[in-house]
Amino acid sequence: MLSFSDNFTQFKKNTPQLIDIENKIQLFVAASEGMDPDQQIEKLKEMGIHQIGFPAEYGGTQTNTAGLVAVCSAMTSSLIPRGVVTTWLMNILVSRCYLLNHGSKDLCKQWLPQVVDSKKVISIAVSEPEGGANPKTIKTEAKIEGDRVTISGTKTFITNGMIADAYVVMSITGLDASGKKTFSTFLVPRDTAGLSVVPMKEFDHMKPATHATITLDNCEVPVSNRVGEAGIAYDKYARPFPIFESVVQMGTQLGNLRILITECVQAMSDRTLYIDQIGALASALSTLELTAAESGDIVDSAAMSSELNRYLLAFNQQIENLVDLDRGLFPQLVAALQSNGDSFELDSNPAYQSLVGLAKFGRRVNLARSKRAATELLAEIP
């Protein structure tokens, strides 16, 4: 397997904690061999990897977003199951993006040390059965009376929903002057009266990151459980979250890319025959890692800029150029391997299939990013 240290210097230069984290991942891989996903996530908790991404005042290691990308890649390339990585990652993302960035000091002191200690899981609840995450179709409503708020509605497609200890619930809290809905988010503990949780069976393959639907029937929590400012939660918190998630998920793609490169090279009986292709793969890997590291730095600067849009677009396009069945470098390389008598199959390769799946998933988003990048470029050219 390609070395974490050798290939992630651009991440590690500003994140020295990654050296310790790399050692923990290696120990985890050895200790969790033969365990099922539920046992693996418990072992992951024991090893302190949930400390990543949080300030020292809450017991964290202060790791930046580029560091999260690197760790996600290292975990993926170490063949840790996707569901285990997703469980770990989404708890950090939600806790960091919502609570750490927008929650009150009291909420952060109450919940974040428990997240860091792997004792609590927090999930985000935005999507609903009718219309998904579209704000026009969201119906969940929060009614504020004095220092209490009562929330009613249904949320679905909640990642980690079955193991969550609390949910950050996107709720309608009023209308603005033009009659448009205004939204706020509230932290609702799982044991709140009136809250029920139902598993979504079709997502069992992602254990322990199982998805769930929750129903809130007049769930009452303190107004102090509001996460962020009132009335602006959808535009200020929900919209940026998928961008942050996309940046960190670059790590999953990098991890699978490193697996695929390693396995292709190991299948070569005579590596001198493929010097050009190996050089192209090395170049692509370095370029993608640099793009991911820079994207992480932009996210930490809180500047959701046009530059970040272009980085995300370029990253996804490069991945697609590598795996596309008709013109991609990997299919061409495998065809060459097979013609020279070396055995390698892409159809049954999990890393390749994961890269293809993520590329397909990102195409619709890429169209919007392409339009934005084109509009900006055209505006720059007289």
ABEGO torsion letter per residue (X at the ends): XBBAAAAAAAAAAABAAAAAAAAAAAAAAAAABGBBAAAAAAAAAAAGAAABGBBAAAGBAGBBAAAAAAAAAAAAAAGBBAAAAAAAAAAAAAAAAAAAAABBAAAAAAAAAAAAAGABBBBBBABBABGEABAAABABBBBBBEABBBBBEBBBGBBGAAABABBBBBBBAEBBAAGBBBBBBBBBBAABBGBBBBBBAAAAAAOABBBBBBBBBGBBBBAAABBEBBGAAAAAAAAAAAAAAAAAAAAAAAAAAAAAAAAAAAABABAAAAAAAAAAAAAAAAAAAAAAAAAAAAAAAGBBBAAAAAAAAAAAAAAAAAABAAABAAAAAAAAAAAAGBBBBAAABAAAAAAAAAAAAAAAAAAAAAAAAAAAAAAABX
